[in-house]
Amino acid sequence: MTEHEAQPAADREQTRDDGAQVSTGKETAGAHEAAIPELVIISGMSGAGRSTAAKCLEDLGWFVVDNLPPALIPTMVELGARSQGNVARIAVVVDVRGRRFFDNLRESLADLDARGVTRRIVFLESSDDALVRRFESVRRPHPLQGDGRIVDGIAAERELLRELRGDADLVIDTSSLNVHELRAKMDAQFAGDEEPELRATVMSFGFKYGLPVDADLVVDMRFLPNPHWVPELRPFTGLNEEVSSYVLNQPGAKEFLDRYAELLQLIAAGYRREGKRYVTVAVGCTGGKHRSVAMSEKLAARLAAEGVETVVVHRDMGRE
């Protein structure tokens, strides 16, 4: 194949039958190159925290692919470049499950370098003692130990990954780190100057339909009078201005809103420090139609004003 034949058709000069030359696509090359995603390759020892590191990047907005054969990494980057900026950052986890593909990794990296792709390799390391303890705690064999001991699998994996470790841009030793400390290190490297984002779901619900199983925090609005017993308010929901005003003007309602919003700010700051990225606040009343809906809307507005990305869900509002 000649160099001309190897060029993408869109990049070659084309000539019409009448001799006029048509667009080759070169004028958009700069825009195409600008759309090439940033790439992080996550690898390292089994049990050293690859999944935690990958989850951290996912929470920071990266598109994460687990166990992708290294030979397919350039293809994944190319697909990201075609996403018109929707996939700006890709993280790929490469581990011993794909060990037969490691021979292709250097060729793939050379291909990416030739394209001008910004890429980094993150290698998760840990001591033999720490890895043995972790495998024993979950009572699972090491992927490479075969009929031998866990330490045999660890030794085999170290040898297999030796060259990749030497090429790594960032090596993190997790021997003495817990999950939160590893997430903090990843945040420090990849979150930039911005504080890691916290996303909150504020969910109204009715106690008579059961507690939300995914709630992190639950508050009870049944200490307020129920608009259900006000005939002119009964047909409406807490989204109605008259219902909302009725709920918020009850004794203790505004005080509760102010104090609980302050408490949520304190909790949100702690969640960020501990690496927790998602929280669900469940706000309940009897039927999930009036009081909980009105208070959920107000709490969500307070959280959003504090920079927390917030979604409001009214689980039981439409039930009879």
N, C-alpha and C positions, 0 to 999 in steps of 0.2 A: 504494500500500500504506500502511495506517495504521500508527501507532506500535504499536498493540495487535497488529496482524497480524504485525508484524515480530518480535515477541518470540518466543523459543523456547517451544514448547508446554509444556515442563516448568516454565517460570517464570511461566506465566499461571495465574490462579485459575480453577478448574474447578468446576462445579456439577452434582451428580447430579440425576436426575429428581425425587427426593424433596425437593430443595431444600437438602440438606446439602452443605457445601463440603468438597472433598477436598484433599489435600496438593498444593501448587503447586511444591514443590522448593526454595522460597526458604530453608527452614531449612538446606539443605545448600550454599547458595551460598558461604558462607565457606570450606567445605572444598574446593569446586571451585576457587575462586580460589587457595587455597593450593597447589593441584596444578599451577598454570600453570607451565610450564618457564621457566627462564632462557634467554635467547637471545643468541647472538653471531653477527653477520654479518661474514664475512671477505671482503674484497675488496682491490683494489689492482692494481698494474701486473703484467702478465704477465711472469714471470721474476723477480719480487721475492720469492717464497717463500710464496705462498698455500698450496700443497700441504703444505709443511713446517709451517706454522702450524696447518693443519687436522689434520695427523697428531699434532701435539703435544697438541691438545685431545682428540683421540680417545684418546690414551694416558692422559690425565687423567680419562677416564670420560665425556666428552661424546659425545652422539649426533651424528655428523657427516653432513651431506648435501651432496654436491658438485653445483654447477651447477643449483641449484633456481631456477626462474623466480621473481622477487620477488613476483609476484602470488599465488604459492602458499605464501608464508611463513606468513601467518596460519592457513592450513589445517594446515600442519605443526605449528604451535604448539597448535592445537586438538586434533589427534590425540595430541600428547604429553600434553596435559591429561587426556585420557581413559585414559591408561595406568596410572592409579592409582599414580603416583609412580615407575614404572619408567623413564620418560624425563624426568628432572628438569632436564637441561641439553642444549640443542640448539645446534649450530653449523652455519651455512649458508654455503657458499662461493658468492659471486656474482661472475661475471667476464664478460669481453667475449664469451664464447660466448653469453651471454644478453643481449646489449646491447639487443635489441629490447624487452626487458622492463623496462629501467631507468626508463621513464616510469611504471611501476606501483609503483616502489619507495617513493616518498614517500607514496602512498596507503596502501600496506601498513604503513608505519611509523606513520602516523597511526592506523590501525586498531589496531595493537598498543598504542600509547600509551593509546588509549581503553579498552582491556581491562586496563590496568595491568601489562602484561608488562615485566619487567626485561630490557632489551636494550642491547647495546653494538655499535658498529661498529668493527672493526679494519681499518685500511687499511695495506697493505704498499707501501712506496715504495722507489724506488731511482733512482740517477742514470742518465742516458742511456748514459754510458760503460760502467757496470757491466752494464746490460741488454744492450747490444750484445755485450759480451764473452760473456755467458751464452748468448745465442742463437747466436752463432758457434761456441761450444765444443760445442754439441749439434747444430750444423748443421741447425737448423730455422728456418723463417721465422716472423716475428711474425704472430699471427693477423689483424692488421689491415693488413699492409703491401701486400697485393694484388700488383700488378705493380711496386710501388715498392721502396724500400730498407727495411731494418730500422728506421732512424731515422724514416722516414715513418710506419710502423705505431706506433711508440712515441709520436710526436707526436699521432697521431689518438686513441690510447687515453688520453693525458693529458687531452685536451680532453673526451673522453667522460666521464671519471671526475672531472672537476674539482669538480662540485657534491657528489658523494659524499664526496670527500676532505675538503671543508669541513665536512661533517656528522659526520665520524668522531670517535669518542670516544678512539681510540688510533691514532696514526700511528707506524709503525716503519720507519725508514730502514735498509734492508738492504744498502746500497751496499758497506759494508766488513765485513759480518757473514758468518761461515761458518754452516753448518747448525747446529752445536752452540750457537753464540752466539745465533742466532735462537730456538732452542728454550729457552735459558736465559731470554731476555726474556719469552717466552710463559709459561713456568713462573712467573716472578716475578709476572706479572699475574693468572694464573688458578689457580695451585696453592694459593693461600692460604698459611697458615703451615706447612702440612705439607710435608715433603720429597717431591718427586715419587716415586711408587711404582715399585719394581722388581719385575718378575714373573719367576720362575725356573721352568724345567722341568728336573727331574732325571730323566734317562732311563737305565735299565739296558739293556744290549745285549750280544749275543754277537759277538765278532770274526769268528767263522766265517760269520756272516750279513752282514758288511759294516758299515762305519762309518755312523752316522746322518748324512745329508747336511746336516741343519740344526744340527749341533752347533757351539757356540761354543767349548767347552772339552771335552777328552777326557782321561780318566784310565784307567789300565790296572791292573786288580786281579789280573792273572795272576802277580804276584809272591807271592801267597798260595797256600797249599796248596788243592787243589780238593776240595770235599766230594763231588764225583762219585765219587771213588775210595774213599769210606767207605760200605760197603754199606747201613748203616742210615740214612744221610742222603741217599743218591742219589735216592730217589723224591720227596723234598720239594724246596721252593724256599727262597730266601733270606728269604721271609716267615715261615718256620717258626722258632720260637724256638730250637730246638736247632741248626739250621743257622746262624742269625745268631750265636749264642754261639760256635759253632765257628770261624766266620770272624773275629769280633772278638777272639777270644782267641789268635789266631796271632801270633807275633813280628812286630812292626812295624805291625800293623793299627790299634791304637788310636792309636799315634803318628802314623800317616798321617792318620787321621780328624781328630785335633786340629790338625795343621799345615795340612792342606788346607782345613779349615773356616775357619781364620784367614786363609788366602790368599784364599778366596772372599769373606770380609768386606772385605778390601782391594780386591779386584776390583770388588765390588758398589758400594763407595763411589766408585770411579773411573767406573764405568758411569753412575752417577747424575749425576756432574759433567759427563760428556760427553753427557748426554741420551739414553743408551741405556736403554730401558725393558724389554726382554725379553732373557733369556739362557737358553741350553740347555746344561746340563752333562751330558755323556754319560759314563757309568761302565761300562766294559766288562770282561768276562771271556771265557773261551773260548766258552761256550754261552749266556750271558746268563740263567742260571737260579739260580745259588747266590751266588757272591761279589759280583757286580755288583749283584744285587738287594738283598742285605743291606746293602752299603755305601751304595747309593742311598737307602735308607730312613733311615739314620743321618745322611747329609749333608743330606737334605731337612729332617729335624728340626732340625738345627743352623741352617740358613738361616731356617726359620720362627721359631725362637727369637730371631733377630736382626731380625725384622720384615719379612722378605722373603716376599711372597706366593708360595707354592711348590706346584707340582703334580708328582707322581711318576708316571712312565710306565715300565712294564716291557715293552719292545718285544718281546723274544724269550722271555719266561719260559714261555710255553705251547708252545713248539716242542719237538719231539723231538730 
